[in-house]
Amino acid sequence: MGIGTPSIDYGQPSGFEAQVIIYGGNIPGFENVANLDQVAEEGAFVVALRIKVAGGSGGPLRIVAFVPSTSRES
């Protein structure tokens, strides 16, 4: 799941409910992602390469999406 805002949870969460649900379902979540409007909801292939942060529970990513072709033959 990708989102263009700094957090999957809205505002100043205390229980991080959205993160608990998403990550508890073994669904990866990416925050502060640009150009999401250019990625198809289905058929796209996403590669997320993370930078390890010693002692951290997360870190910055380099995210690349391979978008399916939308061209049509005449």
Steps between C-alpha positions, in 0.01 A plus 500: 500500500640837405392840627621849416485629858753465786295236683252226422316602817308829501618792715683432826398139569552344842429137412611499135187300414547507120860384528402220740234376254709535184828366632318236705356372172855474361431783253796731432432870547694782333461861615594828327480341155494731196322447167255239626249623245723354227491145641217270394296346782543161333779357290784723625812342648663689787857462626586669830866503597555610857799661663589321823500719808683349798253445783212643296158349439478661156697711260508685169413312181581526132170397340464410132174400331483320169174617347314286244482635147180682406575518128246360257564355160320664206 
